[in-house]
Amino acid sequence: MELFTQEKMIPYVFLSILAMARGKTLPGSCSFQETMCDYTADAAFLSWNLNPNDHFITVDASSQGKGDKAVLLGPDVELQDWSCLRLIYQLTGAGWLQVLTRSEGESFDHTLWSASSPSESWLIATVDLQNSTEPYKIVIEGGRGSAEGSSVSIFEVNISDKYCIECDFEESHLCGYASQWSGNVNWYVGRGAPNNPALSEGPGHYMYVDSVHSRTLKEVATLLSPMTSSPMSGCLSFQYQQDHAEGHMFSVYSRDRARQYRELWRADLPESNQVEQETKTQVWIPVQVTLRAPYPLQGACVRRHIEVPALTVPAITPRRWTTLCPESVLRRIAEPVFDPSVADCDFELGFCRYTQNTMETEMWKRVSVRPNVYREGDHTTGRGSFLLASSRFVMQSGSISRLFGPPLPGNQTYCLKFFYSLRGFSKAEHTLAVYLYNSTAQKHTRVWTPSDRTRDVWIHVELSIQTQNHTQVMFASTCKSFWNCGSAALDDIGLRLGDCELPLGSPLSVPSRCNFENGLCGFTQEKKRDMADWVLIRGPTPTSYTGPKGDHTTGMGHYLYIEASLMLPGHSARLLSRPLRGSRAAQCLLFFYHMYGSGTGSLRVLLRSELEDGDVVLWERSGEHSVSWMRASVTYQYDRQHQIVFEATRGPSILSDTAIDDIKFQKGPCKDGGQ
């Protein structure tokens, strides 16, 4: 944001978002003036170059070492309270930068933030750090890229014991706040007397809008806070002052990643006027606004110019300006907040909070299917439970099966997720539909019907819904006639706040998970000994009576399999993970596999290490298992660097397509003990 002052100002508004005291600097902070503080460079990668005269570190063509990136390891951090990490950086060319956390007992680092767009100046990034009782390290990785002249530079890392949205505007970086630049009306940094920001008396800074340059009606000045990166809720406190409010409107909004605005507060509302004042009296007015951010949001302070009155500003004697806010900027709210997970259910232990009308003739039934080669099992594990309705052999013409979810608070957007599978020959829109049911008015509105006619595949649905008061989600299956009845299956229902188009956090890849939707996620093919490769595919495999009809993640996505028709009996394909650090604690490997076909060979999970004479077998299955995707869990412990290898071997015939999907590594032993 440009720093700007003016000699003359007509209508104006001021915003001061101030904490009572500056945030305390925590371990992991460094300004790189003479040393790299408590950070150390990982010698296994490129070196970071310290520039003590200019006070920054960099990775560029002069960096020595191996690989294509440099890794900086921070000290152990243990945060009892919520904290904020601010990073001042610059990228040129093809350089990239990311911030991660590393915990003891985990083989993968967790990505908090990343950037790859070059800039001509220093930029500021903010990351909310949730409170944690377990210590971890901040890890900073930077890559210089392959383009000539590419580099990564870091000027400062600051970790403080406050929320990233808090700011007193005393630092030149403004805590990551930025004015959304418009032609004539913008937010600027002021100091001194509010009616004349050019006066420099007084130690504090604030933000202000001056409409003297307005040229048209309805001009807007917008000040954006940093985007929250973790779910939070609290009381947002700030102070404002405005002169000659006629013809102007000052509001505070939240804005999500889709740039959708929601008004939180407006200055002209009766409940917003906490201070009675004369027209010519200027005082700082304290405001407290409830802020709930279950998904990434920005605060937006908006000043609209509606008309340009010819007014004069009364003179105010300059004085020292101090905050009137008695509390911190963001204070946690103790009141209960609705937990959308009450609507989550995988039906392994029952119906959860889903209910039915016992007076109806047909009901949704909870069923389990043992692994077999004829009927599809559940989505969760392949051997668990799911709900089934509308069997054409037992239902009467015109009957409806209804399943009601728990009541949801109104005036809120939710993302409803579930898996469904159609069976039989009825029309899809009759077999299954989703409604929003108002229990007070006893009215229902249809919001979804299947658009895909695929049968016997678990299809993933994400549905954004807007609730009113007393709303329930209702799943309904209708039997129009004997010849138009099929079966609908439901499993793994989930609900979260916010639109489905909005990510829960930063849109980053998670190295400990892979669903093959964006490639191999760092996995590589074995080239030395293999006679075949794993194949990335979408939909059914080319050979009938073997392989899955769709992937496990969505039913419409990608997975890996071996094409048996291109291999000889006994030939294998191996898939290698990226090197894993290892841990003294137990680790859990979860994945889904599909072994269907009369000639199916074997699938093994191996551990490979330079310290071992050969690959160690961790898990193994052979022969035909099921037409369903089956979940496997492997608990293992290895405290040295290693790789995990997936090895599939072709059986005696071409009906031997073996597939894998949804690989996940997590800390601690597997909860189901291994399957």
VOGU-3710 file (C-alpha; in Angstrom, 3 decimals, decimal comma):
1> melftqekmi> 0,000/0,000/0,000  1,227/3,496/-0,842  1,934/5,834/2,074  0,169/9,122/1,415  -0,722/12,353/3,178  -2,592/15,416/2,044  -2,724/19,058/3,027  -6,496/19,356/2,644  -9,243/16,934/3,485  -12,995/17,320/3,268
11> pyvflsilam> -15,200/14,316/4,282  -13,090/11,627/5,933  -13,258/8,433/7,947  -10,599/6,834/10,144  -10,081/3,241/11,171  -7,854/2,153/14,020  -7,494/-1,571/14,663  -5,256/-1,564/17,703  -4,143/-4,020/20,354  -3,340/-2,777/23,834
21> argktlpgsc> 0,264/-3,853/23,362  2,461/-5,125/20,597  2,520/-8,887/20,249  5,350/-10,665/22,024  8,017/-11,998/19,671  8,330/-15,790/19,954  11,083/-18,296/19,112  11,372/-18,816/15,373  11,539/-15,083/14,634  14,574/-13,701/12,788
31> sfqetmcdyt> 15,499/-10,476/10,927  18,739/-11,968/9,467  20,803/-8,898/10,352  24,069/-10,701/11,081  23,159/-14,343/11,544  20,354/-16,774/10,736  19,374/-16,746/14,440  18,164/-20,187/15,537  17,639/-21,406/11,985  20,018/-23,963/10,451
41> adaaflswnl> 20,405/-24,951/6,822  19,927/-28,626/5,977  23,275/-29,733/4,528  21,590/-32,326/2,316  20,245/-29,556/0,087  21,297/-26,235/-1,425  22,760/-23,581/0,870  21,128/-20,327/1,957  23,320/-17,266/1,405  23,319/-14,645/4,177
51> npndhfitvd> 23,597/-11,001/3,113  24,428/-9,233/6,428  24,702/-5,779/4,856  21,202/-5,893/3,365  19,781/-8,118/6,119  18,258/-10,978/4,150  18,995/-14,550/3,048  18,712/-15,830/-0,487  18,854/-18,892/-2,718  20,140/-18,209/-6,232
61> assqgkgdka> 22,587/-19,481/-8,828  25,507/-19,025/-6,402  24,014/-21,397/-3,809  26,159/-24,503/-3,272  24,968/-28,013/-2,567  22,763/-30,754/-3,981  19,232/-30,838/-5,276  16,917/-28,139/-6,527  15,863/-26,578/-3,224  17,245/-25,167/0,050
71> vllgpdvelq> 15,792/-26,157/3,429  15,895/-24,004/6,563  15,099/-25,699/9,878  13,776/-23,548/12,712  13,944/-24,140/16,472  11,370/-26,169/18,384  8,147/-24,187/18,739  5,513/-24,955/21,350  2,548/-22,609/21,125  0,138/-22,641/24,051
81> dwsclrliyq> -1,861/-19,781/22,513  -2,867/-18,773/19,025  0,016/-17,096/17,156  0,784/-15,417/13,870  3,707/-16,046/11,501  4,603/-13,194/9,158  7,099/-13,674/6,371  8,588/-10,858/4,264  9,940/-12,321/1,026  10,616/-11,772/-2,677
91> ltgagwlqvl> 10,678/-14,205/-5,616  12,188/-13,662/-9,044  11,928/-15,781/-12,184  10,875/-19,368/-11,461  11,666/-19,206/-7,744  9,244/-20,705/-5,251  8,880/-20,701/-1,467  6,860/-22,618/1,102  6,469/-22,779/4,894  5,881/-26,130/6,593
101> trsegesfdh> 5,711/-27,660/10,059  7,665/-30,742/11,118  6,529/-32,829/14,082  8,313/-35,640/15,845  6,963/-39,014/14,813  5,815/-38,021/11,323  7,520/-38,858/8,039  5,978/-35,916/6,163  6,048/-32,175/6,725  2,722/-30,308/6,654
111> tlwsasspse> 2,512/-27,372/4,256  1,110/-24,144/5,736  1,704/-21,728/2,871  3,399/-21,555/-0,521  4,107/-18,994/-3,260  5,541/-19,140/-6,780  4,615/-15,791/-8,364  7,547/-13,410/-9,002  7,423/-9,812/-7,760  9,463/-6,630/-8,127
121> swliatvdlq> 9,271/-5,744/-4,431  9,115/-7,309/-0,979  5,825/-9,013/-0,154  4,315/-10,045/3,166  2,629/-13,379/3,874  0,683/-14,200/7,043  -0,095/-17,647/8,456  -2,277/-18,335/11,505  -0,651/-20,863/13,864  -3,154/-22,703/16,034
131> nstepykivi> -2,300/-23,428/19,643  -0,590/-26,785/20,151  0,715/-28,725/23,137  3,144/-30,731/21,013  6,378/-29,017/19,907  7,215/-28,763/16,225  9,681/-27,036/13,936  9,019/-24,368/11,345  10,560/-25,503/8,045  11,147/-23,064/5,173
141> eggrgsaegs> 11,867/-24,470/1,724  12,944/-22,360/-1,231  13,715/-23,356/-4,808  15,545/-21,235/-7,371  13,851/-22,949/-10,320  15,391/-23,699/-13,697  15,009/-20,265/-15,327  18,078/-18,042/-15,493  18,151/-15,290/-12,868  15,631/-16,983/-10,563
151> svsifevnis> 16,029/-16,492/-6,813  14,293/-16,631/-3,439  14,942/-14,020/-0,732  13,653/-13,762/2,849  13,931/-10,456/4,717  12,245/-11,365/7,997  10,375/-14,116/9,813  8,251/-12,962/12,738  6,152/-15,115/15,070  4,057/-13,219/17,613
161> dkyciecdfe> 1,451/-14,219/20,184  -1,600/-12,721/18,474  -3,941/-13,228/15,552  -2,746/-12,252/12,072  -5,809/-10,071/11,596  -4,658/-7,799/14,453  -2,754/-4,658/13,515  -1,829/-1,239/14,899  -0,482/-0,027/11,519  2,842/1,041/13,045
171> eshlcgyasq> 4,977/-1,114/10,745  5,507/-0,245/7,098  4,166/-3,629/5,974  0,797/-2,854/7,681  0,525/-6,466/8,886  -0,507/-7,560/5,404  -3,464/-5,159/5,149  -3,839/-3,698/1,659  -5,956/-1,075/-0,028  -7,882/-2,362/-3,025
181> wsgnvnwyvg> -6,758/0,454/-5,271  -9,352/2,563/-7,072  -8,963/5,672/-9,180  -9,935/8,429/-6,765  -10,887/7,174/-3,292  -8,488/4,963/-1,311  -7,244/4,148/2,166  -4,018/5,849/3,283  -1,733/5,845/6,318  -2,197/8,888/8,556
191> rgapnnpals> -0,391/10,281/11,556  -1,139/13,169/13,891  -4,438/15,065/13,892  -7,155/13,112/12,049  -8,540/16,224/10,354  -5,070/16,885/8,945  -3,001/13,718/8,567  -0,091/15,766/7,248  0,576/16,909/10,823  3,164/14,549/12,253
201> egpghymyvd> 2,675/15,287/15,938  1,811/12,156/17,877  3,470/8,738/17,787  0,702/6,597/16,342  -0,540/5,743/12,866  -4,012/4,983/11,569  -5,781/4,385/8,260  -8,046/6,976/6,702  -10,114/7,706/3,596  -10,304/11,171/2,042
211> svhsrtlkev> -13,069/11,772/-0,490  -11,802/15,125/-1,707  -10,761/13,522/-5,012  -14,120/11,847/-5,674  -15,213/12,305/-9,261  -18,311/10,122/-9,527  -21,089/8,877/-7,334  -20,863/5,562/-5,456  -17,074/5,411/-5,399  -15,717/2,753/-3,029
221> atllspmtss> -12,546/2,552/-0,920  -11,793/-0,968/0,358  -9,201/-2,011/2,966  -8,569/-5,779/3,035  -7,131/-7,700/5,961  -4,919/-10,778/5,481  -6,829/-13,952/4,600  -7,351/-16,207/7,622  -5,679/-19,581/7,158  -7,237/-21,525/10,063
231> pmsgclsfqy> -10,817/-21,737/11,368  -11,445/-19,154/14,086  -14,172/-17,176/15,828  -13,992/-14,220/18,124  -14,809/-10,601/18,857  -13,155/-8,176/16,433  -12,564/-4,756/18,047  -11,598/-1,549/16,267  -12,157/2,201/16,458  -13,308/4,607/13,821
241> qqdhaeghmf> -13,974/8,313/13,440  -15,806/10,009/10,630  -16,607/13,606/9,786  -19,594/14,738/7,731  -21,068/11,260/7,371  -23,867/12,546/5,138  -23,538/11,024/1,691  -21,106/8,335/2,858  -21,419/4,786/4,144  -18,814/2,924/6,215
251> svysrdrarq> -19,172/-0,870/6,556  -17,212/-3,935/7,592  -17,620/-7,130/5,566  -16,147/-10,603/5,470  -14,937/-11,799/2,051  -14,188/-15,402/1,086  -11,915/-16,798/-1,627  -14,759/-16,607/-4,132  -14,916/-12,829/-3,431  -18,368/-13,108/-1,927
261> yrelwradlp> -19,076/-10,370/0,628  -21,155/-10,610/3,797  -21,874/-7,502/5,859  -20,858/-7,742/9,524  -21,421/-4,145/10,648  -22,436/-0,736/9,302  -21,889/2,669/10,869  -25,353/4,047/10,111  -27,222/1,296/11,981  -28,764/2,465/15,316
271> esnqveqetk> -27,020/-0,263/17,296  -23,674/0,834/15,828  -23,801/4,309/17,377  -22,267/3,703/20,781  -21,202/7,335/21,303  -23,479/10,356/21,162  -21,699/13,286/19,646  -22,193/16,743/18,149  -21,778/17,136/14,392  -18,564/19,068/14,907
281> tqvwipvqvt> -17,126/16,783/17,552  -14,692/14,067/16,501  -14,047/11,168/18,882  -12,793/7,649/18,413  -15,813/5,329/18,520  -15,089/1,774/19,725  -16,761/-1,090/17,864  -16,948/-4,800/18,584  -18,068/-7,195/15,864  -18,602/-10,948/16,107
291> lrapyplqga> -16,361/-12,644/13,552  -16,739/-16,306/12,669  -14,362/-17,730/10,072  -14,888/-21,504/9,733  -13,153/-21,278/6,341  -10,625/-18,763/4,931  -11,970/-15,191/5,073  -10,770/-11,616/4,814  -12,029/-8,592/6,674  -13,038/-5,767/4,329
301> cvrrhievpa> -13,475/-2,184/5,549  -15,537/-0,423/2,880  -16,169/3,305/2,530  -18,728/4,240/-0,137  -19,061/7,777/-1,477  -22,685/8,418/-2,447  -22,621/12,153/-3,090  -20,081/14,972/-2,891  -21,333/17,680/-0,505  -19,676/21,074/-0,343
311> ltvpaitprr> -18,583/21,036/3,294  -15,784/22,479/5,365  -13,898/20,711/8,115  -13,761/22,307/11,563  -10,274/22,821/12,917  -9,066/20,425/15,600  -6,082/21,108/17,807  -3,450/18,444/17,200  -2,914/16,081/20,116  -1,580/12,620/20,895
321> wttlcpesvl> -3,982/9,952/19,646  -4,306/6,788/21,726  -6,530/3,732/21,566  -9,827/3,613/23,470  -10,277/-0,118/22,942  -10,079/-1,902/26,322  -9,437/-5,354/24,880  -7,318/-7,119/22,310  -8,384/-6,941/18,710  -9,627/-10,519/18,440
331> rriaepvfdp> -11,031/-12,197/21,525  -12,378/-15,716/21,470  -16,102/-16,183/21,926  -17,166/-18,540/24,705  -20,691/-19,061/23,384  -21,388/-22,429/21,716  -20,992/-22,612/17,940  -22,861/-25,116/15,802  -20,723/-28,104/14,913  -21,665/-29,306/11,404
341> svadcdfelg> -19,991/-32,663/12,029  -23,170/-33,780/13,835  -24,447/-34,564/10,330  -21,450/-36,779/9,464  -22,127/-40,515/9,259  -20,510/-43,593/7,702  -23,246/-45,902/9,127  -20,695/-48,309/10,580  -22,283/-48,103/14,047  -25,856/-47,219/13,154
351> fcrytqntme> -27,857/-44,317/11,720  -26,014/-41,609/13,730  -28,453/-38,634/13,938  -30,436/-39,574/10,852  -34,079/-40,502/11,395  -37,065/-41,945/9,489  -40,833/-41,828/9,756  -41,740/-45,202/11,211  -45,253/-44,900/9,798  -44,006/-45,187/6,198
361> temwkrvsvr> -44,302/-48,579/4,515  -40,752/-48,670/3,210  -37,611/-47,624/5,049  -33,965/-47,072/4,383  -32,190/-50,192/5,584  -28,692/-50,484/6,963  -26,969/-53,371/5,208  -23,517/-54,963/5,021  -22,093/-56,923/2,111  -19,189/-59,295/2,625
371> pnvyregdht> -16,401/-59,017/0,009  -17,529/-60,888/-3,098  -17,289/-60,727/-6,884  -21,006/-60,060/-7,553  -22,307/-57,233/-5,312  -20,708/-53,893/-4,470  -19,921/-53,354/-0,782  -19,807/-50,062/1,134  -17,608/-47,089/0,244  -15,918/-46,636/3,638
381> tgrgsfllas> -13,959/-49,884/3,798  -15,472/-52,257/1,216  -16,571/-54,566/4,013  -18,657/-52,210/6,193  -22,225/-50,889/6,311  -24,265/-48,489/4,167  -27,912/-47,518/3,650  -30,067/-49,071/0,943  -33,550/-48,074/-0,255  -36,023/-48,705/-3,083
391> srfvmqsgsi> -35,444/-52,396/-3,748  -37,646/-53,150/-6,792  -38,515/-56,569/-5,395  -40,146/-55,404/-2,145  -41,469/-51,885/-2,766  -44,998/-50,998/-3,722  -45,844/-48,611/-6,554  -45,891/-44,969/-5,431  -44,020/-45,564/-2,173  -41,320/-43,199/-0,891
401> srlfgpplpg> -38,468/-43,801/1,539  -37,368/-40,658/3,391  -34,232/-40,144/5,486  -33,999/-36,952/7,588  -30,776/-35,365/8,794  -30,354/-33,395/12,050  -31,837/-29,840/12,238  -29,526/-27,124/10,879  -29,329/-23,462/11,981  -30,821/-21,096/9,423
411> nqtyclkffy> -29,344/-18,315/7,295  -26,154/-20,249/6,704  -24,395/-21,817/3,727  -23,286/-25,429/4,064  -21,390/-27,898/1,942  -23,108/-31,295/1,945  -21,015/-34,253/0,814  -22,099/-37,839/0,308  -21,587/-40,952/-1,820  -24,388/-42,688/-3,663
421> slrgfskaeh> -24,650/-45,790/-5,819  -27,539/-46,605/-8,164  -28,624/-50,141/-8,792  -31,426/-51,466/-10,986  -33,024/-49,963/-14,082  -35,209/-47,081/-12,866  -34,766/-43,460/-13,881  -32,079/-41,808/-11,754  -34,212/-38,823/-10,698  -36,827/-41,194/-9,234
431> tlavylynst> -34,372/-43,464/-7,485  -32,706/-40,762/-5,387  -33,170/-37,044/-4,693  -32,090/-34,552/-2,019  -34,539/-32,060/-0,535  -34,406/-29,244/1,997  -37,276/-29,868/4,410  -38,849/-27,134/6,540  -40,340/-28,888/9,555  -42,398/-25,840/10,599
441> aqkhtrvwtp> -44,081/-25,249/7,250  -43,856/-28,939/6,351  -42,588/-28,038/2,911  -39,722/-29,531/0,964  -37,648/-28,169/-1,915  -35,716/-30,457/-4,239  -32,092/-29,326/-4,574  -30,415/-32,289/-6,288  -31,014/-35,342/-8,470  -28,363/-37,586/-10,083
451> sdrtrdvwih> -27,061/-36,449/-13,443  -24,866/-39,502/-13,991  -26,468/-42,806/-15,013  -23,497/-44,983/-13,999  -24,576/-48,078/-12,086  -22,811/-49,979/-9,300  -20,160/-47,288/-8,686  -19,920/-45,073/-5,602  -20,256/-41,487/-6,937  -19,155/-38,515/-4,823
461> velsiqtqnh> -21,435/-35,460/-4,579  -20,640/-32,000/-3,192  -23,715/-29,817/-2,848  -23,833/-26,212/-1,583  -27,075/-25,523/0,289  -28,529/-22,370/1,859  -30,691/-23,058/4,899  -33,621/-21,173/6,370  -34,962/-21,670/9,891  -35,871/-25,214/10,948
471> tqvmfastck> -34,238/-26,861/7,934  -33,316/-30,522/7,561  -31,636/-32,342/4,699  -33,867/-35,129/3,375  -32,788/-38,025/1,145  -35,739/-39,559/-0,691  -36,122/-42,582/-2,935  -39,372/-42,968/-4,910  -40,911/-46,016/-6,544  -43,165/-44,794/-9,375
481> sfwncgsaal> -44,245/-48,236/-10,565  -43,139/-51,851/-10,447  -41,110/-51,400/-13,636  -39,635/-48,118/-12,516  -38,171/-49,131/-9,162  -34,493/-49,510/-8,519  -32,135/-49,371/-5,563  -30,250/-46,378/-4,164  -27,362/-46,691/-1,719  -25,961/-43,956/0,569
491> ddiglrlgdc> -22,694/-43,802/2,485  -20,152/-41,431/4,058  -22,320/-38,330/4,495  -20,439/-35,207/5,635  -21,292/-31,549/6,288  -19,174/-28,438/6,774  -19,757/-24,706/6,884  -19,248/-22,650/3,745  -19,701/-23,066/0,031  -18,331/-26,271/-1,523
501> elplgsplsv> -16,328/-24,159/-3,970  -14,283/-22,757/-1,085  -11,300/-24,772/0,206  -11,058/-25,380/3,952  -7,609/-23,886/4,037  -4,872/-22,816/1,727  -5,186/-24,587/-1,645  -2,033/-26,634/-1,139  -1,067/-30,175/-1,986  -0,694/-32,525/0,979
511> psrcnfengl> 2,438/-34,676/0,525  1,171/-37,355/2,928  -1,891/-38,045/0,744  -2,423/-38,953/-2,887  -5,628/-39,613/-4,832  -3,870/-39,380/-8,242  -6,168/-36,589/-9,423  -3,145/-34,368/-10,120  -0,565/-36,956/-11,138  1,606/-39,279/-9,084
521> cgftqekkrd> 2,203/-36,908/-6,099  5,935/-37,618/-5,988  5,619/-41,379/-6,485  7,885/-42,796/-9,206  7,998/-45,960/-11,311  10,716/-48,567/-10,728  12,816/-48,686/-13,906  15,665/-51,083/-13,077  13,906/-54,398/-12,567  10,308/-53,879/-13,734
531> madwvlirgp> 8,880/-55,317/-16,929  5,824/-53,022/-16,735  4,554/-49,760/-15,222  1,567/-48,710/-13,194  -0,964/-46,980/-15,486  -2,940/-43,842/-14,580  -6,536/-44,233/-15,786  -10,036/-42,865/-15,370  -13,157/-45,017/-15,676  -13,199/-48,805/-16,211
541> tptsytgpkg> -10,169/-50,773/-17,362  -10,196/-51,967/-21,019  -10,586/-55,677/-20,189  -13,996/-56,954/-19,111  -14,516/-58,944/-15,905  -11,468/-57,458/-14,194  -10,484/-54,136/-12,624  -12,728/-51,405/-11,160  -15,463/-49,450/-12,982  -14,294/-46,173/-11,453
551> dhttgmghyl> -11,926/-44,768/-8,848  -12,508/-44,795/-5,088  -12,144/-41,024/-4,485  -15,131/-39,787/-6,468  -16,180/-42,619/-8,796  -15,310/-40,320/-11,699  -11,607/-39,661/-11,032  -8,217/-41,297/-11,534  -6,457/-44,298/-10,047  -3,437/-46,511/-10,781
561> yieaslmlpg> -3,624/-50,079/-12,072  -1,587/-52,693/-13,951  -2,814/-53,622/-17,425  -2,453/-57,413/-17,354  -2,958/-57,801/-21,106  0,367/-56,004/-21,672  2,293/-58,213/-19,214  3,369/-61,831/-18,985  2,505/-64,038/-16,007  4,835/-63,240/-13,106
571> hsarllsrpl> 5,791/-59,783/-14,390  5,617/-57,005/-11,792  5,223/-53,233/-11,649  6,603/-51,271/-8,688  5,654/-47,784/-7,492  8,117/-46,004/-5,178  7,235/-43,269/-2,701  9,472/-40,258/-2,178  12,117/-40,776/0,566  10,548/-40,760/4,040
581> rgsraaqcll> 12,453/-39,544/7,112  11,379/-42,373/9,364  10,402/-42,212/13,033  10,851/-44,076/16,285  7,084/-43,951/16,690  4,641/-46,176/14,829  3,354/-45,005/11,452  0,119/-45,867/9,658  -0,200/-46,390/5,923  -3,750/-46,394/4,563
591> ffyhmygsgt> -4,770/-47,129/0,982  -7,514/-48,712/-1,106  -6,928/-51,636/-3,440  -9,041/-53,418/-6,045  -8,386/-57,082/-6,887  -11,141/-58,422/-9,127  -10,639/-61,008/-11,892  -10,307/-64,789/-11,982  -6,627/-64,561/-12,916  -5,618/-61,926/-10,309
601> gslrvllrse> -2,028/-62,216/-9,116  -0,637/-60,483/-5,997  -0,210/-57,038/-4,410  2,515/-56,321/-1,859  3,615/-53,315/0,182  7,388/-53,261/0,727  9,815/-51,148/2,761  13,045/-50,257/0,959  16,137/-48,900/2,709  19,854/-48,786/1,908
611> ledgdvvlwe> 20,437/-50,285/5,358  18,511/-53,457/4,536  19,721/-56,335/2,350  16,463/-56,417/0,444  12,916/-55,106/0,455  10,964/-55,914/3,623  7,380/-57,156/3,133  4,889/-55,151/5,239  1,599/-56,360/3,713  0,505/-58,858/1,044
621> rsgehsvswm> -2,656/-60,082/-0,684  -3,094/-62,517/-3,588  -5,917/-63,829/-5,768  -9,355/-62,424/-6,484  -10,889/-60,564/-3,515  -13,887/-58,414/-4,370  -15,644/-56,296/-6,961  -15,416/-53,458/-4,399  -12,569/-51,160/-3,414  -11,123/-52,544/-0,162
631> rasvtyqydr> -9,367/-50,475/2,489  -5,988/-51,660/3,720  -4,152/-50,379/6,792  -0,523/-51,125/7,594  1,150/-50,218/10,883  4,937/-50,183/10,779  7,925/-48,596/12,500  11,269/-47,648/10,939  13,495/-44,866/12,256  15,767/-44,425/9,219
641> qhqivfeatr> 15,197/-42,929/5,809  13,237/-45,325/3,615  10,749/-45,678/0,794  7,413/-47,473/0,558  6,984/-49,665/-2,542  3,692/-50,892/-4,038  4,362/-54,049/-6,069  1,649/-55,637/-8,261  2,317/-58,959/-10,007  0,277/-60,338/-12,888
651> gpsilsdtai> -1,463/-63,690/-12,417  -1,908/-66,596/-14,881  -4,432/-64,821/-17,173  -5,270/-61,347/-18,472  -8,110/-61,125/-15,929  -5,562/-59,788/-13,483  -5,953/-55,965/-13,388  -4,957/-54,815/-9,885  -5,572/-51,179/-8,824  -4,714/-48,798/-5,948
661> ddikfqkgpc> -6,081/-45,382/-4,900  -6,269/-42,872/-2,014  -2,885/-43,481/-0,349  -2,451/-41,789/3,027  0,375/-41,713/5,598  -0,442/-40,656/9,150  1,188/-40,511/12,569  0,617/-43,298/15,076  -0,628/-46,879/14,693  -3,662/-47,613/12,518
671> kdggq> -6,864/-47,514/14,541  -8,272/-50,740/13,113  -5,107/-52,693/13,909  -4,315/-53,456/10,271  -6,386/-55,168/7,558
//
